[in-house]
């Protein structure tokens, strides 16, 4: 396990401007341009995260819990560098392995082998690193000669095998996971679960967003409860889960 991994967030906020359908329409923009109305439409600002501070160190297995829309996925994307804070600061020490948005970078017209390279580059791997793992990735998919064919010829199960194999081929000191991944048929799911367990075991830090209470209890030693983009509680898993379930009316 990596002992150098470290995540520090200080007063991080993430906001998004949201225009109404009327303000986004081409007709509305044209009318505004040719009339005396010169004021640009003011977008509504939505706060996805609000004044979030965290200190996550090597050895931490952190669960993000909360209702849908609480900010769990946004926080993961901030940690992965996909979203940049509107305010505050973030310091991440260690290579992140982001196991969400797994299909990004795939091209249906490209072959399986070509997509191994494309997706590998998207997740931040070096070309030489992908080349070195190409045979291992191909073997893990169990797709054989189908990797020479375009993705549009793949079944959904074959696509999932390829997506998972590429996503987990490059390890990181920090693993970011939005729900636990289960792919393919029963035999492949067992194989995938074993690989995921090994990756998490070797990582310095795990941050897992999930609604699966049993999974959280068996995997995480800390939990963070989010509500409307704010951290309302953080601490030992059992304590935070009790508070979360009580607030959700599940106890």
C-alpha positions in Angstrom: 0.0 0.0 0.0 1.2 3.5 -0.9 2.1 5.5 2.2 2.6 8.8 0.4 -1.0 9.4 -0.8 -2.7 12.4 0.7 -5.8 14.6 -0.2 -6.4 18.0 1.3 -9.4 20.2 0.5 -9.8 23.6 2.0 -13.2 25.5 1.8 -13.9 24.1 -1.7 -17.0 25.2 -3.5 -18.2 24.3 -7.0 -20.9 26.2 -8.7 -22.6 25.8 -12.1 -24.5 28.4 -14.1 -27.9 27.1 -15.3 -29.7 28.9 -18.1 -33.5 28.4 -18.5 -34.6 26.7 -21.8 -36.0 30.1 -22.9 -32.6 31.8 -22.4 -30.8 29.0 -24.2 -33.1 29.0 -27.2 -31.8 30.4 -30.5 -35.0 32.4 -31.0 -34.7 34.1 -27.7 -31.1 35.1 -28.4 -32.1 36.5 -31.8 -35.0 38.5 -30.4 -32.7 39.9 -27.7 -30.1 41.0 -30.3 -32.6 42.8 -32.6 -34.7 44.6 -29.9 -33.7 47.2 -27.4 -33.3 44.6 -24.6 -29.5 44.7 -24.1 -29.2 42.9 -20.8 -27.9 39.4 -21.1 -30.0 36.8 -19.4 -28.7 36.1 -15.9 -28.1 32.4 -15.3 -29.2 30.8 -12.1 -26.2 29.6 -10.0 -26.4 26.2 -8.5 -23.9 25.2 -5.8 -23.0 21.6 -6.2 -20.4 21.8 -3.4 -20.3 24.4 -0.7 -17.3 25.1 1.6 -16.0 21.5 1.7 -12.8 20.8 3.7 -11.2 17.4 3.9 -8.0 15.7 5.1 -7.7 12.2 3.8 -4.5 10.3 4.5 -2.9 7.0 3.4 -4.8 4.0 4.8 -8.1 5.8 4.7 -11.0 4.0 3.1 -13.7 6.8 2.9 -17.3 6.4 2.0 -19.3 9.3 0.6 -23.0 8.9 1.6 -26.0 11.0 1.1 -29.2 11.3 -0.9 -29.1 11.7 -4.7 -27.9 15.2 -5.5 -26.1 15.6 -2.3 -22.8 16.2 -4.1 -21.0 12.8 -3.9 -20.2 12.5 -7.6 -19.3 16.1 -7.9 -16.8 15.7 -5.1 -15.3 12.6 -6.8 -14.9 14.6 -10.0 -13.2 17.4 -8.1 -10.7 14.9 -6.6 -10.1 13.5 -10.1 -9.4 16.9 -11.5 -12.4 16.9 -13.8 -14.1 19.8 -12.1 -12.1 22.8 -10.8 -13.2 24.6 -7.6 -15.0 27.9 -7.9 -13.5 28.7 -4.6 -11.0 27.1 -2.1 -8.0 24.9 -2.8 -7.3 21.3 -3.4 -4.0 19.4 -3.0 -3.8 15.8 -4.1 -0.6 13.8 -3.6 -0.6 10.5 -5.6 -1.8 9.2 -8.9 -5.6 9.0 -9.1 -7.4 6.0 -10.6 -10.9 7.2 -11.5 -13.3 4.3 -11.9 -16.4 6.3 -13.1 -17.4 7.6 -16.5 -15.7 4.5 -17.8 -16.9 4.7 -21.4 -15.4 8.2 -22.0 -12.8 8.1 -24.9 -14.2 5.0 -26.6 -14.9 5.2 -30.4 -17.5 2.8 -31.9 -15.8 2.9 -35.3 -12.3 2.0 -33.8 -11.2 -1.6 -33.1 -10.9 -3.0 -29.6 -7.2 -2.7 -29.7 -7.3 0.9 -30.9 -9.7 1.7 -28.1 -7.4 0.2 -25.5 -4.9 2.9 -26.5 -7.5 5.7 -26.8 -9.0 5.0 -23.3 -5.6 4.5 -21.8 -4.5 8.0 -22.8 -7.8 9.5 -21.5 -7.2 8.1 -18.0 -3.7 9.6 -18.0 -1.5 6.6 -18.8 1.6 7.0 -21.0 1.6 5.5 -24.5 4.6 3.2 -23.5 2.7 2.1 -20.4 -0.4 1.1 -22.4 1.8 -0.7 -25.0 3.4 -2.7 -22.2 0.0 -3.8 -20.8 -1.8 -4.3 -24.1 -1.4 -8.1 -24.1 -2.5 -8.3 -20.4 -5.6 -6.2 -21.1 -6.5 -8.3 -24.1 -6.1 -11.5 -22.2 -8.3 -10.2 -19.3 -11.1 -9.3 -21.7 -11.2 -12.9 -23.0 -12.4 -11.4 -26.4 -9.7 -12.9 -28.5 -9.9 -12.0 -32.2 -12.9 -9.8 -31.6 -10.5 -7.1 -30.5 -9.5 -6.6 -34.1 -13.1 -5.6 -34.9 -14.9 -2.2 -34.5 -16.7 -1.6 -31.2 -20.0 -1.2 -33.1 -20.0 -5.0 -33.6 -19.7 -5.7 -29.9 -22.5 -6.8 -27.6 -23.1 -4.8 -24.4 -21.4 -7.6 -22.4 -18.3 -7.5 -24.6 -18.2 -3.7 -24.3 -18.3 -3.9 -20.5 -15.5 -6.4 -20.5 -13.3 -4.2 -22.6 -14.2 -1.0 -20.6 -13.5 -2.6 -17.3 -10.2 -4.2 -18.4 -8.8 -0.9 -19.7 -10.1 1.1 -16.7 -8.4 -1.2 -14.2 -5.1 -1.9 -16.1 -3.4 1.2 -14.7 -3.3 1.4 -10.9 -3.1 4.5 -8.7 -2.2 5.5 -5.2 -5.7 7.0 -4.9 -8.8 5.0 -6.1 -12.0 7.0 -6.8 -15.1 4.8 -7.2 -18.7 5.7 -7.9 -20.5 2.6 -6.8 -18.8 -0.8 -6.9 -18.4 -2.2 -10.5 -20.1 -5.4 -11.5 -19.7 -6.4 -15.2 -20.4 -9.3 -17.5 -21.6 -12.8 -16.7 -21.2 -14.5 -13.4 -17.8 -15.9 -14.1 -16.4 -12.6 -15.3 -18.0 -10.7 -12.4 -16.0 -12.9 -10.0 -12.8 -12.2 -11.9 -13.6 -8.5 -12.0 -14.4 -8.4 -8.3 -11.1 -10.0 -7.5 -9.1 -7.5 -9.6 -11.0 -4.6 -8.0 -10.3 -5.9 -4.5 -6.6 -6.2 -5.4 -6.4 -2.7 -6.7 -8.1 -1.3 -3.6 -5.9 -3.3 -1.3 -2.8 -1.9 -2.9 -4.0 1.7 -3.0 -3.1 4.2 -0.4 -6.6 5.8 -0.4 -10.0 4.7 -1.4 -12.9 7.2 -1.8 -16.2 5.4 -2.6 -19.5 6.9 -3.3 -22.2 4.4 -2.7 -25.7 3.6 -1.5 -24.7 0.0 -0.6 -24.6 0.0 3.2 -23.2 -3.6 3.5 -20.4 -2.7 1.0 -19.6 0.4 2.9 -19.4 -1.4 6.2 -17.1 -4.1 4.8 -14.8 -1.7 2.9 -14.6 1.7 4.6 -13.2 2.8 7.9 -14.4 6.4 7.6 -17.5 8.0 6.1 -18.6 11.5 5.1 -22.3 12.5 5.1 -23.2 15.1 2.4 -26.4 17.1 2.2 -27.0 19.7 -0.5 -23.3 20.0 -1.3 -22.1 20.4 2.3 -20.4 18.0 4.7 -22.7 17.7 7.7 -20.9 14.8 9.5 -17.6 12.9 9.2 -16.1 10.1 11.3 -16.1 6.4 11.9 -18.2 4.5 9.4 -20.7 3.0 11.8 -21.4 6.4 13.4 -21.9 8.2 10.2 -24.1 5.4 8.7 -26.3 5.5 11.7 -26.8 9.3 11.3 -27.4 8.9 7.5 -30.0 6.2 8.0 -31.7 8.1 10.7 -31.9 11.2 8.6 -33.2 9.2 5.6 -35.9 7.7 7.8 -34.6 4.1 7.3 -34.2 3.2 10.9 
